[in-house]
Amino acid sequence: MSLKPTIGIETHIELNTNTKMFCRCAVVDTDEPNISLCPTCIGLPGALPVPNKKAIQFITLLALSTGCEITSKGMFHRKNYFYPDLPKNYQISQFDLPVGLNGELEIVIDENKDYIQIERVHMEEDTGKSSHSGSGRIESATSTALDFNRSGVPLVEIVTKPVISSSKQAVAYIEELRQLSIDLNISEGRLEKGNLRFDANISVAPEDSTELGTKVEIKNMNSLRSLERAIDYEIQRQTKALEEGVEIVQETRHWDENKEITSTMRSKEGSADYRYFSDPDLPNMFLSEEFIKGVETLMPLLPKAQREELMTTGLSLSQSNILSKSEEWIKKLYVKIFDQTKDSVASYNWITGELQGQMRKANIEVLPEWFNEDYLSEIIELIKSDKISFTSAKIILTEILTTDTTPSKVAEQKNLFQENDSEKISEMISQIIKENKDIVERIKSGEDKLVGFLVGQLMKQSNGSVNPGMAKELLLKELED
Amino acid sequence: MSNEFNIKNIAKLASINLSKEEQDSLSNDLSIILEHVNALSDLKLHAQQQEIFIHPLEKELELQEDEVKKSLTHDEAISNAPESKDGKFVVPPSME
């Protein structure tokens, strides 16, 4: 029996507003517990929620950027559940009238584009953080401690249709969504901080089946590595079960990072269990045409359009994709260097390869003040005009990253300009041939590999200043004569 | 009517313990409430979902600017907690 997996992803994006969703407590990034609370976000009786205008602008922006239909007449619902991390005993969320419906996001895997359909984009609030004390396993905890600083922070939930077919696609989707939220300036997009958290709904069914298999939800992952591994593990687990004739139970499972397995968390609530009803504290929400038009003016160049623009410079889809997902200064640097050199591949390779590589190696996070962006163009031009070798260019880059100087100055000081004068090179070759008569004899009798040795000798004697291509050419000519 | 809902499940979701007698009596009450609510389905309504847009408050939602306002101090916030430790509220163990 041939089986196919189907995956849907729910992503929670923490918005980078100054204040919480329904009160004006500051959104804080601190380990100091319970310092940003008010009667609303700790659910004291009588406190009334008032939505954050910026959060509504942000979610509308996200919904528009993913091509969603905007629900101009929307409302908030109460999603009821009893955990101490939400002291109201309900979460304010949206049910049947979310801000956005039926969108799509373009993703890129290698040189191929794909489209992930989005079912809905809705607004809700985050919960507090709980920690469990007691010895040993979580089940034997003796108490739960609560910090409500995060309680009420605006969260956008974006839900895909069940259209994803592999962990690779899932990862590409999250990477795209993360970049989108950064470019829209609605979230910092820092996975390690939990700015984006995702749940994956996974099912496996026979290849020719028109119905989906029983779905299992894996909750609360916040790294791409966990997402990829959890999906792969779950597909394998379900496939094995189905092949052995074991029934899959609809449930919520937890991804154990250390053991690299998923395990049962709880049986899945249906939406009826949450007893959604419209929040009587919050009147219906009308998003006027004027409001939506105002949000449209905030729309930046989206990652998809950035890729298209980068491809017009001559980069491939995958190169454009990598650049579109790089930090802002890297994107800007590429455009500048390309404008100056008109060489897309060299500009791309120097920025994403050598420059970033050397910066990482030397622990340099931001380019030093003296580093003029024109320097990279200068290096690329020096290589192209055969004035320096690639090896020398790398040495020059290292120097200008750590010392306030210019590529030409470094080349001069370190004697890195290449000797392109054929007469001078020929003179050096004659000298080398004289000093290595035995090697020359062996080359003439068929040991071609030794040509490299002679070129090496030439490079050594000239301190690497000879153009190696030219040297080899002249040397071969000399040997033939 | 009582077979339309599971009183034990409702009690579990609400985190309350019900005795057998309480379960019976509440099942009975809930059945009566459901019968009343069910009467609504006899109404002949043909509205599209988007048109069902009823709210007890006939008022448009107002949004607030994203500006921080003074809230409770840490000590005020935690002052009514029956138990606290290291600045956190402490409650009986609860986990998913």
Contacts between the chains, C-beta under 8 A, distances in Angstrom:
chain1	res1	chain2	res2	distance
A	17	B	66	5.0
A	18	B	66	5.0
A	18	B	67	6.9
A	18	B	68	5.7
A	19	B	66	5.3
A	19	B	67	6.8
A	19	B	68	5.5
A	19	B	69	7.8
A	23	B	71	7.3
A	24	B	64	6.6
A	24	B	67	6.5
A	24	B	68	5.9
A	24	B	69	3.9
A	24	B	71	7.4
A	25	B	68	7.4
A	25	B	69	7.8
A	25	B	71	4.5
A	26	B	68	4.5
A	26	B	71	7.8
A	32	B	74	8.0
A	32	B	87	7.0
A	33	B	86	7.2
A	33	B	87	4.4
A	33	B	88	4.9
A	34	B	74	5.6
A	34	B	77	5.5
A	34	B	78	5.9
A	34	B	87	5.7
A	34	B	88	6.6
A	34	B	89	7.2
A	35	B	74	5.0
A	36	B	71	6.4
A	37	B	71	6.1
A	37	B	72	5.4
A	37	B	77	4.5
A	38	B	71	3.8
A	38	B	72	5.5
A	39	B	72	7.4
A	42	B	77	6.7
A	50	B	62	6.6
A	50	B	63	7.3
A	50	B	64	4.7
A	51	B	61	6.7
A	51	B	63	5.2
A	51	B	64	7.0
A	52	B	63	7.0
A	52	B	64	6.4
A	52	B	66	5.4
A	53	B	63	3.8
A	53	B	64	6.1
A	53	B	65	5.8
A	53	B	66	6.4
A	54	B	65	7.6
A	54	B	66	3.8
A	55	B	66	7.4
A	56	B	63	5.9
A	73	B	50	6.6
A	73	B	53	5.6
A	75	B	53	7.4
A	75	B	55	6.8
A	80	B	13	7.9
A	81	B	13	7.6
A	82	B	13	7.2
A	82	B	14	6.8
A	82	B	15	4.5
A	83	B	94	6.2
A	83	B	96	7.4
A	84	B	89	7.9
A	84	B	91	4.8
A	84	B	94	5.3
A	96	B	49	6.8
A	97	B	50	7.9
A	130	B	94	7.3
A	130	B	95	7.9
A	131	B	88	7.5
A	132	B	93	6.5
A	132	B	95	6.0
A	134	B	93	7.1
A	138	B	95	5.6
A	139	B	95	7.4
A	141	B	93	4.4
A	141	B	95	6.5
A	142	B	93	6.1
A	143	B	83	7.9
A	143	B	90	5.2
A	143	B	91	6.9
A	143	B	92	6.6
A	143	B	93	5.7
A	144	B	90	7.3
A	144	B	91	5.2
A	144	B	92	7.1
A	144	B	93	5.4
A	144	B	94	4.9
A	144	B	95	7.2
A	145	B	85	6.2
A	145	B	86	7.3
A	145	B	88	3.9
A	145	B	89	6.9
A	145	B	90	5.3
A	145	B	91	8.0
A	146	B	88	5.7
A	146	B	89	4.3
A	146	B	90	7.6
A	146	B	91	6.5
A	147	B	87	7.7
A	147	B	88	5.4
A	147	B	89	8.0
A	148	B	77	7.8
A	148	B	89	7.4
A	252	B	96	8.0
A	265	B	96	5.7
A	266	B	96	5.8
A	269	B	13	7.9
A	273	B	9	7.7
A	273	B	13	5.7
A	275	B	13	7.8
A	278	B	55	6.2
A	280	B	55	7.8
A	280	B	56	5.4
A	280	B	57	7.3
A	282	B	61	6.2
A	283	B	55	5.8
A	283	B	57	4.5
A	283	B	58	7.9
A	283	B	59	4.6
A	283	B	60	6.1
A	283	B	61	4.5
A	284	B	53	6.1
A	284	B	55	4.9
A	284	B	60	7.3
A	284	B	61	6.3
A	285	B	61	4.5
A	286	B	60	5.8
A	286	B	61	7.2
